[in-house]
Amino acid sequence: MGSQGRFISFEGMDGCGKSTQARLLAERLKADGHDVVLTREPGGSAGAEDIRRLLVEGNPGRWSPETEILLFTAARRDHMERLIAPALERGAIVITDRFADSTRVYQGAARADLRDVVDALHQMMIGQEPDMTIVLDMEAGDALQRGLARRSGEDRFEDMGLPFQERLRRGFQELVRDNPKRCRLISANGSETEIAGRIDETVGSVFA
């Protein structure tokens, strides 16, 4: 799926503030006159939102890692077809709260050693990476506390506990080390304004 626009993803543990920062970046770029599409995963299209409820609600043991990979890939394919690809083709900036890297880290590393499966399915069914991935980083315990405090009803992964969150953090840090041209690690410590400033500086240096 080719693109003419720009594609930015936000990644990190639940509770690290990526949804807020994705929204703030979208607002700033819109204010500068850009055509911006803000979306999320799993979700972003009608079919993908239906699958989202299967993934983020319910008992932590509801699905095996293998089943989760298939569900996430199905949701992502619908998201790409119906929202992301058309927006990129018209030249928009697409900002997504999570994309394939979440599946690589959550199911491919933190839950099981299935990275090869995730990558193979991604290549076959999605075939596109973001132009830039912002990975927000903070202590796993702090992120878990913030994530659970939201009481969103979408706490299935937070309910897997602190050791799982710690594996997630290591997985995202390794992702940045393995993909230095695409991924940027940003500290999620400090105020929303301070974090947004770090993101603005990073995005500006790459897209200038």
C-alpha positions as a printed Julia matrix, in Angstrom:
208×3 Matrix{Float64}:
   0.0     0.0    0.0
   1.86    3.05  -1.2
   1.56    6.45   0.36
   2.03   10.1   -0.51
   1.35   11.51   2.95
   3.2    11.07   6.24
   2.54    8.31   8.74
   3.4     8.71  12.45
   2.71    6.12  15.15
   2.84    6.44  18.94
   3.87    3.41  20.99
   4.55    2.49  24.6
   3.02    0.82  27.62
  -0.57    1.48  28.62
  -0.6     4.51  30.89
   2.48    6.22  29.39
   0.43    9.08  27.92
   0.69    8.25  24.23
  -3.01    8.81  23.49
  -2.8    12.32  24.94
   0.41   13.14  23.1
  -0.91   11.78  19.8
  -3.93   14.05  20.15
  -1.82   17.08  21.07
   0.49   16.57  18.08
  -2.51   16.24  15.77
  -3.97   19.48  17.13
  -0.69   21.35  16.61
  -0.26   20.11  13.06
  -3.88   20.96  12.2
  -3.33   24.46  13.58
  -0.39   24.78  11.17
  -2.74   24.03   8.28
  -2.03   20.35   7.67
  -4.61   17.74   6.74
  -4.35   15.41   9.76
  -6.1    12.14  10.54
  -5.9    10.98  14.17
  -6.72    7.32  14.76
  -5.99    4.4   17.08
  -5.4     0.66  17.24
  -6.96   -1.71  17.7
  -9.74    0.24  16.04
  -9.94    3.23  13.75
 -12.53    1.71  11.41
 -15.93    0.18  12.1
 -14.78   -3.43  11.71
 -11.59   -2.86  13.67
 -13.54   -1.25  16.53
 -15.68   -4.39  16.75
 -12.53   -6.48  17.08
 -11.1    -4.03  19.65
 -13.77   -4.97  22.16
 -12.78   -8.62  21.86
  -9.15   -7.78  22.56
  -9.13   -5.2   25.35
 -12.07   -6.33  27.48
 -12.55   -9.46  29.56
 -10.35  -11.91  31.41
  -6.56  -11.69  30.85
  -6.54  -15.34  29.77
  -9.37  -14.9   27.29
  -7.13  -15.42  24.23
  -3.83  -17.15  23.55
  -1.0   -15.01  22.14
  -1.45  -16.73  18.78
  -5.15  -15.87  18.63
  -4.42  -12.28  19.64
  -1.95  -11.91  16.75
  -4.61  -13.03  14.28
  -7.23  -10.69  15.76
  -4.87   -7.69  15.79
  -3.81   -8.37  12.22
  -7.42   -8.62  11.07
  -8.26   -5.32  12.78
  -5.16   -3.66  11.3
  -5.98   -4.83   7.78
  -9.45   -3.3    7.97
  -7.97   -0.12   9.45
  -5.44    0.15   6.62
  -7.98   -0.48   3.86
 -10.7     1.83   5.08
  -8.87    4.69   6.8
  -5.08    4.84   6.74
  -4.3     4.06   3.09
  -6.94    6.44   1.64
  -5.75    9.26   3.92
  -2.1     8.76   2.97
  -2.96    8.59  -0.72
  -4.6    12.02  -0.57
  -1.5    13.43   1.13
  -2.68   13.63   4.75
  -0.6    13.18   7.87
  -1.89   10.1    9.68
  -1.17    9.86  13.41
  -2.07    6.57  15.04
  -2.12    5.62  18.7
  -0.44    2.19  18.25
   0.31    0.2   15.12
   2.18   -3.02  14.3
   4.98   -2.4   16.81
   2.52   -2.97  19.65
   1.78   -6.44  18.32
   5.51   -7.1   17.9
   6.14   -6.19  21.54
   2.96   -7.36  23.31
   2.38  -10.69  21.53
   5.74  -11.16  19.82
   7.93  -10.62  22.88
   6.18   -9.92  26.2
   3.52  -12.65  26.04
   5.37  -15.21  23.92
   8.33  -15.62  21.59
   6.31  -15.08  18.43
   8.03  -12.15  16.76
   8.65  -14.12  13.54
   4.94  -14.92  13.3
   3.97  -11.28  13.82
   6.44  -10.07  11.18
   5.39  -12.71   8.64
   1.7   -11.85   8.97
   2.48   -8.13   8.83
   4.44   -8.53   5.61
   1.69  -10.61   4.0
  -1.36   -8.65   5.12
  -0.26   -5.06   5.92
   3.01   -4.31   4.16
   3.58   -0.82   5.52
   5.53    0.77   8.36
   5.13    4.3    9.74
   7.55    6.98   8.59
   8.24    7.72  12.25
   7.42    5.93  15.49
   7.44    7.84  18.79
   7.99    5.47  21.72
   7.11    7.01  25.09
   9.12    5.56  27.96
   8.57    5.6   31.73
   8.88    3.31  34.73
   6.66    0.26  34.34
   5.11    0.62  37.79
   4.15    4.24  37.16
   2.58    3.38  33.81
   0.62    0.49  35.34
  -0.69    2.68  38.15
  -1.83    5.37  35.71
  -3.39    2.84  33.36
  -5.44    1.15  36.08
  -6.48    4.51  37.56
  -8.38    5.34  34.37
 -10.91    2.56  35.09
 -11.7     2.5   31.38
 -13.07   -1.03  31.31
 -10.32   -1.84  28.79
  -7.86   -3.14  31.36
  -7.21   -6.64  30.11
  -3.5    -6.11  29.48
  -2.95   -4.03  32.63
  -4.51   -6.9   34.59
  -1.6    -9.09  33.51
   0.42   -7.32  36.21
   3.73   -5.54  36.79
   6.1    -8.26  35.49
   4.25   -8.12  32.16
   4.56   -4.31  32.08
   8.27   -4.59  32.76
   8.67   -7.0   29.83
   6.76   -4.53  27.68
   9.1    -1.7   28.59
  12.16   -3.77  27.73
  10.49   -4.82  24.48
   9.83   -1.24  23.38
  13.37   -0.18  24.31
  14.75   -3.04  22.2
  12.45   -2.02  19.34
  14.02    1.46  19.32
  17.54    0.03  19.38
  16.7    -2.3   16.47
  15.06    0.44  14.36
  17.08    3.63  14.94
  16.07    5.31  11.68
  12.33    5.01  12.28
  11.88    4.89  16.06
  12.56    7.62  18.62
  12.54    7.02  22.39
  11.0     9.96  24.26
  10.88   10.29  28.04
   7.29   10.35  29.28
   8.32   11.95  32.57
   7.25   15.51  33.28
   4.24   17.61  32.39
   2.17   17.14  29.24
   3.68   20.37  27.91
   7.25   19.24  28.55
   6.66   15.89  26.84
   4.93   17.61  23.91
   7.96   19.87  23.5
  10.27   16.86  23.2
   7.97   15.34  20.59
   7.73   18.59  18.6
  11.5    18.85  18.49
  11.85   15.25  17.32
   9.12   15.43  14.7
  10.4    18.76  13.41
  13.94   17.44  12.99
  12.76   14.53  10.85
  10.01   16.15   8.79
  11.68   19.52   8.27
